[in-house]
Amino acid sequence: MNLRAMVVLLAVTAATPSPSELRSPGAPPEIRYFRYERPIAGATARAGQTCVVMDAGVFAHAAPGLTDVRLYRGTTETPFVIREAAPVEQKQREVAPLNLGRKGAHTTFEAAMPEGRYSDVELDVTAKNFIATVAVTGSHTEGGREGTELGMFTIFDLSGQKLGRSTVLHLPESDFRYLYFAITGPLKPEDVAGLSVERVPAKQTYVTVADTNRVVEKGRETTVQFKVPANVPVERVEFVVGAEPKNFSRDVTVQVEPEAAPKQTDGETEPPAPVESSGNLLRLHATQDGKRIDEEHLAVGTPWVEFGGLGSAWTVMIDNGDDAPLVITDVRLQMAERKLCFDAAAGASYALFLGDPALEAPRYDYARLFVADADAAQATLGPEESNPEYEARPDARAFTERHPGLLWAALILVVVLLGVVALRTAKETKAEGKTG
């Protein structure tokens, strides 16, 4: 083989993908490639639909999005579905007031509500320093002549007394297409800008991700800090506050930042930016102007922050102003409950396996056709254990991905050989010219 043919062959070889580069994506699950397993207790009580609550440990050791979680009965993969109870979004739907005006001593208006079930309704009131009561009637027909009384509710703004503000009406769960409001108090029609409504989840429950009673008092702030593993969702912060003071309103700031990432050699990757959110803690049990007020909000919502596989540091700060710090007995980071549901066979043993990032999310007919059973059996996850059969999955990446240095060496060699060929050709051409 002459030198030119060798150079061409090397160039073609370096540019040709290996068979592994042409393979179809997705690796099959095998028990031996999972790092961790969690036995499921109580799944054999009876046959039929069974559900188990996923805790923070599953998220911490599974791939993002739980794509590598698998359920096995012995050595047989069992289909499942993960049901997520997503938190209610604040002000999910804005509704404009209709026929806003005065009727006698009352400010009145109507609202055409969105379809579906809802509970809390928040009035958008622009006035400050007031106490008022709101009578609410619901109806499925416009006009409300055959309405259902939903109750009397107190709204207030006592910011002048540093006791906070609440314009939320805690309605019983309803699906009326029309609501009718009559406000008694100092509010005028121009003080009402509209309302917002929150839809009702099937049942909102939370799972504690981390909790502590270690707080630091510094200046006017009470500070609490947490470390959260990568991929673990956090969607609210709940506070357990002592009986005193009886009434308070404190602003809360939550700062979330990624833990330090490994240094980048190329200098191109920037760390994710920190995220900040805020809320308010309120406790108010009092009678003002002859109206009874009972409000407690001891949790604040937080956005779920993902930092590309990095853990996160959480700093929760309570602004006490000039008041004495609250007596905080516990602070809890919480995520909305997620349940893994499957059809259990009586007398069978099941285990959850995770920790194989090569896997893609499973696709089961069971998940697509799933219908929740109100009487589903409730099982529990056992403690995490190392999989005794674990072995590292063979590296299925392309040869050039596993050995990038060899690819560069081959390309450099090709360039050098091309230079040699070019130089040799030039000399031969020059020599032929002389002899000619």
N, C-alpha and C positions, 0 to 999 in steps of 0.2 A: 504494500500500500504506500503510495507516494505521500509527501508531506501535505500537499493541498487536500487530498482526500481525507487525511486524518483530521485536519482542521475543520473541514465541513462536518465530519462525523461528530466531533466534540461539540460543535455549536448546536447541532440538531439534538444531541443527547441532553445538553444543558437546558434547552427550551422545551423539551418534551415532558408533559406531565406523567408522573408515575401512576400505576394502577390505583394506588390509594388516593391520589388526587381526584380520580374519576369515580370514586365510590359514591354510593347513594348516602345522603345524610341520615343521622340517627343511628344509635347503637342499641342493640337489644339488651334488655335488663337481665342480669344474672345475679343471683344472691351473693356469689363470692366477690362481686365488685362493690358491694355496699359497705361503707365503713361502720354504720351504726344500725341497731335494731331496737324497736320498742315493742314489747309484748302488749297485747290488748286484753285487759281483764274484763270479765263480765259479758263477753261477746257470745258465749255459749249458753246463756240462760235460756234462750228460746230461739227458734228459727224465725227468720224474717228480717225486716229492715232494722239496722243497728247503727247508731251514730256515736262518735267519740269526739270530744273537744280537743282541738289542737292547741298545745301550749307553746310558750316562747322558745323552748328548747328545740322543737321541731324546726322552726324558722331559722334558728341560729346555725344548725348543722346541715340543713337542706340547701339545695341550689336556689337562687332567686326565683320566686314564684312557685316554689315547691314542685318544680318540674321533675325532680328525681325521686319523689316519694312514691313508693309502691307498697301494696298490701299483699301479703302471702298467707295462704292456708297451707301449712307445710311447705312444699316446694312449688305450689301452684299459685300463679298470679291471680288475684281476685279483683274484679272491676270495682270502682268506687267513684264517688263524686265528692268534691269539697264545696260545701255551702258556706257562703260568706254573708254575715249580717253586717252590711255596710252602715256606718253611722249616718244619721240624718243630716243632710246638708242644711246649714242655716239659711233662712230666707230663700228657700228653694223656688218659690213662685211668688212674684209680685202681683198684687191685685189692686186695681184702681177703685176708689169709692164711687158709688152711683147715687144720684139724688141726694147729695150732701147738702144739709141745710138745718133749719131750726124747726122744731115742733114744740111749742110752748116753752118750757124751761129746759128742753133737751136738745142736744146736738144729735142729729140722726143721719144715718146713711145705710146703703145696702152694698152687698158685694156678691158677684157671681163667682162661685168657687170652682176650682178645677175638679175634674172627675177623680174619683178615688177617695180613699179614706185619709183623714187628716186629724190632727189634734191641736197643738198649740198654734195660736194665731197672734202675731205681733202687730200692733198698731204703730204706724209711723206718725208720731205726734211731735210737732215742732216746738210746742210750748215748754217752758221750764217752770220749776217750783209749783207743782200742783198736786192735788189728790182728787180723783174722780172715780165714779163707779160706772160700769158698762153692763147693760142688760143685752143679752144676745139671744136671738130667736132664729131657728133654722127651719127651712122649708124646701121641699122638692119642686115647688111651683113658684113662678115669679109672682110677686104680690104679697106672699106670705100670709094670706088670710087664714090658712090652716097650719100655722107654724107651731113648732115645738120649742118651749122655753129651755134653753141650755144653761142658764144660770146668770148670776150677778157676779161681776169680777171687779176688783179694785186695781186701778193703775195709778202710778205716781211718779213724780220726779222730786226727790228730796235732796238734790245735790247741794242746795244751799245749806242743809244741815249735815252734809257729808254722809248721807244715808243711802246714796245710790238712786237708781231709777229702774223702773220696770213697767213696760207697756205690753207685756205678754198676757194673753188670755188663755188659761189652761182649760180648754174645752174638753168635755168628754169625747172619746173617739167618735167621729161623725163622718157622714158622707153626703150631707145636705148640699144641694146645688146652689142654694141661696142662703145668705146670712143677713140678718137685720140687726143693726146696732143702735142703741139709745144711750147716750152718755149724759150722766147727771154730774154737774160740777162746773168748774170755771172754763172748761174748754169750749172754744168757738169753732164753727165750721172751718174757718181758715187755718186752724191749728192741726187739722187732720189731713195728712198728705196721701194716705193709703194704708195698705196692710200687706203682710207677707204671711205665707202659710207653709208649714212643714208637713210633709207626708209621713205617714205612720209606717215604720218597718214592721215585719211580722212580729218580732219581739227583740228589742234591743238589749243585749247583755254584753258584758265586757269581761275580758280575761286580764288579770294583772301580769304585766311583763316584769316589773321591778318595783320594789317599795322600800322606803326607809323612814326612820324617825329622826335621822341626824340632820339637824338644821343649823345654819350659822347665822347669827345676828351681827350685822355690821352696819353701823349708822342707822339709816331709816329702812334698811332692807333686810328681809329674811331670805336666805339663799339655800337652795337644795340642789345637789348635783347627782347625776347618774351616768353610768356607762352602759350603752346598749349595743349588743353584738350586731354585726351586719345582717341585713335582710329581715330583721325583726320589726314588724310594724308597731307604731305607737300612734294612737289617735285621740287620746285625751289624758289629762292629768287630773286626778281626784285627790281632794284634801280631806283629812279627818281633823276637825277643829274642836277644841275643848268647849265646854259649856259657856265660858266667859271669854270675851264680852258677848252679851246677849244680841247686840246689834252691831254690824260692821259692814263696810264696803271697802274692799281693797283691790287695787289693780294688780294684775299678774302679767309678767313678761316671761316667755319661754324662748330660750336661745338654743339652737341645735347646730353643732358644727362637727365636721368629720374628724375622726381620729387621724393622727399623722400617717400619711401614706409613704411607702418606700420611695426613696429618692429616684428621680427619673434621670437616666443618663443622657437622654436626648435633649432635655431642657424644654420640651414642647408641652408636656402635660401640666396643667395648672390644677391645684386642689379645688374641689367643689366649694362654692361659696356658702357661708353659714346662713341659716334660715331663722327668722324671728317671728313669733306670733304673740298675741296678747289676749287677755280676757279679764274677767272681774269675778271676785268672790263676794257674795252678798248673803247676809243673814239679817232679816228684819221681821220681828214679831212685835207689833205695836198697834195702838189705836190712835189715829190722828183725825181730828175734825169729826169724831164720831164714826169713823170708818176703820174696820179691822184690816190690817195688812199682815199677811203671813207669806214671806218669800224666803227661799233658800236656794242658792246656786253655789255649790261647793266643788264644781269641776269646770275645767276649761278645755275646749277642743283644741287640737293641734293638727297641723298637716303632717301626713306621713312622708318622711324625708328619706330618700334613698341616695346613698353616696357612692354608688358604683362598687359595691362589695366591701366598703369600709364600715367599721363600727362608728358609733356617734357618741359625742359627749353632750349631755343635756344639763342646762343650768336653768333652774326655775327660781324666779325672783318675785317676792311679794313686796309691794311698796306700802309701808306702814304709815307714811306721812309723819305727823307729829303724835300719833297714837302709839300705845304700847303694842309690841308685837303680838300676833295671835299665838295661842298655844296650839302648836301643830303636833299632833300625836302620830300622824302617818301621812306620807305622800306617796301616791301610787301612779306609775305610768301604766296605761291600759291600752289594749287593742280590742277592737270589735271581735266578738266570738266567731270563730270558724269551726265548722264541724265536718269531719270525714264520715260519710255514710255509705253503707254497703249492705248486701243481703247475706246474713250469716246463716250457716247451717248448724243445726243443733248438735252439740257435743264436739264441735270443731274448734281448733286453736288457731288464732290469727296473730300476726306480727307485722308491724310497720317497719319498712327498711328505707334508709335514706343515706345520702353521702356518696353519690356517683354522678358527678357533674357532667359526664359525657351523655347522659340521657336527655331526651326531649320530653315534653309533657305528654302523658298518655292520652289516648283518644278511645273512649269506651262508648259503646251503644248505651250502656247502663247510665252514663252521665247525661247523654242526650235525651233519653226517655225517662229520666228520673221524676218521680212524683213523691213528694214528702208525705210521710205517714205520721199523723199526730201522735200515734201510740208507739212510735219507734222505740226500741230498747236503747238504753243509754249505757255505753261501755266507757272504760277509762284507760288512759295510756299508762303503762308501767314505766319504770325507770329506764333511762337510756343505757344500753350496753354496747360494747364493741362487738362487732360481728366476728365470731371465732373463725369463720371460714374466709375472712377477708383476704384478698390479694389485689395488688394494684392492677388496674386494667392496662393491657398492652397499649403502648402509644400508637394510635392509628393515624397520626398526622402524616402528611406526605414526607418523603425522605428529605426533600429540600427544605421543609419547614423545621424538621428536627435537626438538620445539619446545614444551617444557612451559610456557615463559613466555607463548607465544601463547594457550595454553588458559586460563591464569590471567587474562590480559588480557581474553579474551572473557567469562569468567565475571564479572569485575569490571564490564565494560561492561554485561552483562545486569543485574547488580544495580543499577547506576546508572540504567539505562533503566527498570527496574521501579519504582525510587523516583520517577523523573520521572513515569511513568504514574500511579502512586498519588497523587502530589501534584496532578497535573493533574485526575485524576478527582475528588479531594476538592474542588478549587476549583469544578469544573463543578457538582458536586452542591450545594455551598453557594450558588452563584449561582442555580441553578434553584429552590432553596428560598426565596430572597429574592423572586424574580419571581413565585413561586406565591403 
